[in-house]
Amino acid sequence: MRSQLYLYKNLRDKYIKDLTQIKELFFERIQPIFADAEKEATTYQEQLWDNLMSQPCSEDSMIDPSDFVETVQEAAFEKYEILSLMQYRNISMWISCMCQVWEQQLFSFIYHEALSEGIKYDETDLKKGFAFSKEVFKWHQQPFDNLVCWPKIKELRALVNVLKHSEGDSEQRLRKMRSDYFEHDTGIEKYDLLSLYHSTLLEATLQIKDKDFIDYYNALIAFWNELPERMYTKEDL
């Protein structure tokens, strides 16, 4: 008996809906919070000045605003830095989450399909996670390398590994695929911030944009849409 993976319509739609909710919630609820760090920092600076100038004073406690210029500016810049960093961390976390949800969809799909057919995979294989999921699809004549969306998903997985581990093999692969992630352009010079800070989450070292999130989302949706409803092995497992 040949084994099959049966991706019926309701299940396909469920996986797509789950990924879509992640993308939509990010852009509706999370992204706007940190969308304009510069404007928010400027507002914060103005509030500091207003609070300072509205303090009551007497002849013995006159306030000279010039004494506080540097302090207020530093506080506003720190506000801008933390808002910018949290915007970067948030898009990084949500992209990573979306990727991990997709990988768990894969594993859940092949695992429950095996159960429905009375197939029990070896525990050692199951512990391989994504590598095993990819192998199972290959057994069922759906190698990921043949999918149009796969290059973008491969890039996504490399990015997620770099966000998690910083420098290493995944970093070198990602540099070949997306060198622009590593180029911070000030308008005067270009800096490789990852090589400078050796971290991907302590500083905003990768130039990740909203468009990247959308491109990765589209690739994952394309993955589920590219697969046929029924996928079979050539031989018995």
N, C-alpha and C positions, 0 to 999 in steps of 0.2 A: 504493500500500500504506500502510495506516495503521500508525503506530508504537504499540507497547504497552509498558507497564511491567508485568512479571509478578512479583508478590510471592508466590511459592509458599510453602507452609506452613513448610518447613524454614528458609528464609531469614528469614521473619518471626520464627520462634522464635529463630533465632540472634541477631538484633538485640535482641530482648527479653531474652534471656539475658545478653548482654553488659552491657546497662544495669542489669539486676538484680544482677549480680555487683558492679558498682561501688557500688550502694546498700548491699548486704548487707555487703560488706567494710568500708565506712566505719563502719557502725553496730556491727559485730562487733569490729573490730580498732582503728580509729582513734579514734572518738568516746569510748570508755571511758578512753583515755589522759588526756584533758583534761576529763573529765566533771565533776570536783569540784576545781577549782583552789583554792577557799577551804580545803577540808579538807587538801589536800596542802601548802599554804603554812603552815597551822597546825602540821602535823606537822614540817615543815622548821624552823619556829621552835623547836619543842620540842627537836629534835635539836641545834640550835645551843646552846640553853641547857644541855642535858645535856653536850655536849662542853666547854663553858666551865666548868661546875661540877665536872667530873671531872678537870680539869687539876691536876697536883700543884703544891703551893705550899709555901712556907716562910715564916718570919717576915719575910724580906726581899722576898718576892713574893706578898703577900696580894692576892687578887682581890676587888674590891668589885663585886658584880653590878650595882649601880645605875649604874656607869660604862659598862655595855654595853647598857642597856635600849634606848636609841635606835638603836644600831647593829644589834642583833638584830631589832628591829621593822622597820627599813628593809630589811634583807636579806629578811625574810619577805614584805614588801610587794612587793619587786622580783620575788620568786619568783612571787607571785600574778599580777602584771602580765604576766610573760612567758608563764605558763601560759594565762592568759585570751587573750592576743594570739595564741598559737599555736593555741588551739582555734578562734578566729575565722578565722585564716588557713587552717587545715585544711579547715573546712567550706566556705570560699570556694573553695579550690583544687579540692575534690572536686566541688562543684556545677559549677564551670567545666569540669572535665574531662568530667563526664557530658554536659554540653551540647555540647562539642566532639566527643565520640565520636558523639553523635547526628547532628551536622552532617556528619561524615565518613561515617557510614552512608548518609545521603542521597546524598552525592556518589558514593560507591562504587556504590550501587544504580543510579543513573541512568546512570553511565558504562558499567558492565558490561552493562546492558540495551541501551544503544546499540550496543556492540560486537557483541552477539549478533545484532542485526538489521542489521549492516553500516552503521550510521549513524555518521558522524564529526562531532562537534560542533566548531565553530570554537574555536581555542586562546584567542582573546580572550574568548569567552564562558566557557570553562572556568575562566579565571583570576578570574572574578567570584565563584567559590565559592558561598556559600549563596544569594546572590541568583539565581544561575543555576539552582541546584537547585530553588528555589521556582518559577522560571519554567517549568522543564520539567514539574513536576507540574501547573501550570496548563494547559500545552499538552495534557496528558493528562487534562483535565477533573477535576482534583482540586486546585482552589485552596485553599491553606491557610486562607484567611479563612473558608471554609465549614465547617471542622472545629470540633467542639465544644471540643476541647482547645487550639485555637490561641491564645486570649487568654492562657492560662497560659504557654504556650511563648514567646509574644511577650514576656511579662513576664520570663521566665527569660533570654532573650537580652539584654534591656535590662540586667538585673542583671549578667550576665557582662561586658558592655561597660563598665559603670560600675566593676566591680572591676578591669578592665584599664586603663581610661583615667581613672578618677576623674571629675572634673567635665567637663561638656560636654552635647551634645545628648541622649545616652542617659540622662544623669542627670536632665535635665528631663522626659523621657518616663517614667522610672521613678518620679519624684516624683508624677506624676499617677496612676500605677497603684498604687503602694505608698508612700504618704506615711509609713506607720509605720516603714519602714526607716530613716528619717532622724530619728526622735524618740527620743532617749535620755532616759528618765524616771528621775530620781533619787528620786522620791517627793516632792520639794520643788519642783523645777523641771524643765522639759524643755529639752534642748539639741540643736541640730543640729550633730553632731560633724563631719560632712563639711565644712560651711561653716566650721567652726573650724580643722580641721587640713588641709583641701584634699588629702586623701589617703584612699584606701580600703584600703590594705594596711599602711601604716606605723603606723596606729592602728586599733582596732576601732570604726570609725565607723558601720557599718551594722548594724542590729539583726536579723541573720539567725538564724533558729531552726532546730532539727532538723525541725520540721514543714514548713518551707519546702522543705527538701531532699526530703522525702517527697512533698510536693505536686508539685514539679517532676518527680520521678521518675514519679509516677502519670500526669502529663500526657504525658510522652514515651512511656510504654507505651501509653497511650490512642491516641496518634498512630498507632503501628504497627497497633493493633487496629482503628482506624476505617477504614483504607484497604481498598478491595476487593482481591481477589486479582489481577484484571486491570484495567488502566487504559489507555484508548485515546485517541488524538488524533482530532479530528473530521475532519481532513484530513491528507494526506501531508506529512511534514516535508521 
